[in-house]
Amino acid sequence: FIPTVPTLGRPINIGRYFTETPWNAIGWLPIAAHPFAVGLGFFIPVDISFSCWFFYFFWKLERVFAAILGMRMPGFPFIDEQTTGAYVGFALTALWIARKQIRQLFQFSKAQSIHLLAIGTMVIGFGGIVVFCLAAGMGIKAILLFFGGYFLIAISIGRIRAELGSPVHDLHFSGPGRMIVSFLGARRFSPVDLTVISLFWYFNRAYRSHPMPCILEGFKLGER
């Protein structure tokens, strides 16, 4: 009933009060009270909860410093590209930490039957993806770049859910379809590549319903 007090759930944009240069570059700055988020915050490790708000304001300050420097580059500070780079870097770090276990998985002389089943399933699954995309007219380069990025993001999302437990791992507009074009340019891909990639938008617009965390939680429940 009081317009100046944030309601539960509905955000109030305080960015509208920054009207002078360079602070008006902050843009939309919502403040809201979400009881579920407050409750989940008590279960999140301090270093992770710190990074959530710190890097949000860091992103806003990047926009302010860009305005101070007079940068008029469209899309700066390229937050979607930064986000994707962080997810890819996080995945590569996780793979490097797990390199010994991954190497053991491919030691067929010592591998258990479950390891062979996992490797075979992975090969068949990715082979099916490649055959499907080739039949649609997509080139090998585009297939490897797109799904390589997709599976790296999947690893990061799984790791985040396993360590943090938060049900939120959204990644709007930062999927491999947009990023490989942003990094390499549309001219590096054929019209058919771009068309087929656009058809994958339905599972790359955001990742809040990604299957990887659900599969991992299923394994954890089975283990317990």
C-alpha positions in Angstrom: 0.0 0.0 0.0 3.0 2.3 0.3 4.6 2.8 -3.1 8.1 3.7 -1.7 8.3 0.4 0.2 9.3 -2.7 -1.8 6.6 -5.3 -1.9 7.2 -9.0 -1.5 8.4 -10.2 -4.8 7.7 -7.2 -7.0 10.9 -5.1 -7.5 11.3 -1.4 -7.3 13.8 0.2 -9.7 16.0 2.5 -7.8 18.2 3.0 -10.9 15.7 5.7 -12.0 17.0 8.0 -9.3 20.5 8.1 -10.9 19.8 10.7 -13.5 23.2 12.4 -13.9 26.2 11.2 -16.0 28.0 8.9 -15.4 25.8 7.3 -12.7 22.8 7.0 -15.0 24.8 4.3 -16.9 23.8 2.0 -14.0 20.5 1.4 -15.7 17.9 -0.9 -14.2 18.7 -1.5 -10.5 15.8 -3.5 -8.9 15.3 -3.9 -5.1 12.9 -6.5 -3.8 12.2 -8.7 -0.8 12.0 -12.4 -1.6 11.4 -14.4 1.5 12.5 -17.7 -0.2 15.8 -16.0 -1.3 16.4 -14.8 2.3 15.9 -18.3 3.6 18.1 -19.9 1.0 20.8 -17.3 1.7 21.3 -18.9 5.2 22.3 -22.2 3.5 24.7 -20.7 0.9 28.4 -20.6 1.8 29.6 -17.1 2.6 32.1 -16.9 -0.3 29.4 -17.7 -2.8 26.7 -15.4 -1.4 29.3 -12.7 -1.3 30.1 -13.2 -5.0 26.4 -13.1 -5.9 26.0 -9.4 -4.9 29.6 -8.3 -5.4 29.8 -9.2 -9.1 26.3 -7.8 -9.7 27.5 -4.4 -8.5 30.8 -4.9 -10.2 28.9 -5.3 -13.5 27.0 -2.1 -12.8 30.3 -0.2 -12.0 31.7 -1.5 -15.3 28.9 0.4 -17.0 29.7 3.5 -15.0 33.4 3.4 -15.7 32.6 3.0 -19.4 30.6 6.1 -19.3 33.4 8.0 -17.5 35.8 6.9 -20.3 33.3 7.9 -22.9 33.0 4.4 -24.3 30.0 4.1 -26.6 30.6 0.5 -27.7 27.3 -1.3 -28.2 26.8 -4.1 -25.7 29.6 -3.1 -23.4 30.5 -4.5 -20.9 29.4 -7.6 -22.7 27.9 -9.2 -19.6 26.5 -12.2 -21.5 29.9 -13.0 -23.0 31.5 -12.5 -19.5 29.0 -14.9 -18.0 29.6 -17.6 -20.7 33.3 -17.2 -20.2 32.9 -17.7 -16.5 30.8 -20.9 -17.0 33.3 -22.3 -19.5 36.3 -21.5 -17.2 34.5 -23.1 -14.3 33.8 -26.3 -16.3 37.4 -26.5 -17.5 38.6 -26.1 -13.9 36.3 -28.9 -12.8 37.6 -31.1 -15.5 41.2 -30.4 -14.7 40.6 -31.2 -11.0 38.9 -34.5 -12.0 41.5 -35.4 -14.6 42.8 -38.5 -12.7 39.3 -39.9 -12.3 38.5 -39.2 -15.9 41.8 -40.9 -17.0 40.8 -44.0 -14.9 37.5 -44.1 -16.7 39.2 -44.7 -20.0 41.6 -47.3 -18.8 39.7 -50.2 -20.3 42.0 -52.9 -18.8 40.9 -51.8 -15.3 37.6 -50.4 -16.1 34.5 -51.9 -14.6 31.4 -52.7 -16.7 29.7 -49.6 -15.5 32.5 -47.5 -16.9 32.2 -49.2 -20.3 28.5 -48.7 -20.2 28.9 -45.0 -19.5 31.5 -44.5 -22.2 29.4 -46.4 -24.7 26.3 -44.4 -23.8 28.2 -41.2 -24.2 29.5 -42.2 -27.6 26.1 -43.3 -28.9 24.4 -40.2 -27.5 26.9 -37.8 -29.1 27.0 -39.8 -32.3 23.2 -39.5 -32.5 23.5 -35.7 -32.1 26.1 -35.5 -34.8 24.0 -37.6 -37.2 20.9 -35.6 -36.5 22.6 -32.3 -37.1 24.4 -33.5 -40.3 21.0 -34.6 -41.6 19.7 -31.2 -40.9 22.6 -29.7 -43.0 24.8 -28.4 -40.1 28.5 -28.5 -40.6 31.0 -30.4 -38.3 32.6 -27.2 -37.1 29.4 -25.7 -36.0 28.3 -28.9 -34.3 31.5 -29.2 -32.3 31.5 -25.6 -31.3 27.8 -25.5 -30.3 27.6 -28.7 -28.4 31.1 -28.4 -27.0 30.0 -25.1 -25.4 26.6 -26.6 -24.4 28.2 -29.5 -22.5 30.8 -27.3 -20.8 27.9 -25.1 -19.5 26.1 -28.4 -18.4 29.2 -29.4 -16.4 29.2 -26.0 -14.7 25.5 -26.1 -13.9 25.9 -29.6 -12.4 28.8 -28.5 -10.3 27.1 -25.4 -9.1 24.0 -27.4 -8.0 26.1 -30.0 -6.3 28.2 -27.5 -4.3 25.5 -24.9 -3.7 22.2 -26.7 -3.8 20.4 -23.6 -5.1 17.5 -24.4 -7.5 18.3 -21.3 -9.5 21.0 -21.5 -12.2 19.5 -19.4 -15.0 21.7 -18.2 -17.9 19.6 -16.0 -20.1 20.8 -15.3 -23.6 24.3 -16.7 -23.0 24.0 -20.1 -24.6 26.5 -21.4 -27.2 24.2 -20.4 -30.1 24.6 -16.7 -29.4 28.1 -16.8 -28.1 29.9 -18.6 -31.0 28.3 -16.1 -33.3 29.3 -13.2 -31.0 32.9 -14.4 -30.8 33.5 -15.6 -34.3 31.0 -13.6 -36.3 28.1 -14.8 -38.4 30.2 -14.9 -41.6 32.1 -17.9 -40.2 29.0 -20.0 -40.4 26.8 -21.0 -43.3 23.1 -19.9 -43.4 22.1 -23.5 -42.8 24.3 -23.6 -39.7 22.7 -20.5 -38.3 19.2 -21.7 -39.1 19.7 -25.1 -37.4 21.3 -23.4 -34.4 18.3 -21.1 -34.1 16.1 -24.2 -33.8 18.0 -25.1 -30.7 16.8 -21.9 -29.0 14.1 -23.8 -27.1 16.7 -25.4 -24.8 19.3 -22.6 -24.9 17.3 -19.5 -24.1 17.9 -20.3 -20.4 19.1 -23.2 -18.3 16.8 -23.1 -15.3 15.3 -26.5 -16.3 18.6 -28.1 -17.3 18.5 -31.9 -16.8 22.1 -32.2 -15.4 21.3 -31.1 -11.8 18.3 -33.4 -11.7 20.4 -36.4 -12.9 23.1 -35.6 -10.3 20.5 -35.3 -7.5 19.1 -38.7 -8.6 22.5 -40.2 -8.3 22.9 -38.6 -4.8 19.6 -40.0 -3.7 20.5 -43.4 -5.0 23.8 -43.3 -3.1 22.1 -42.2 0.1 
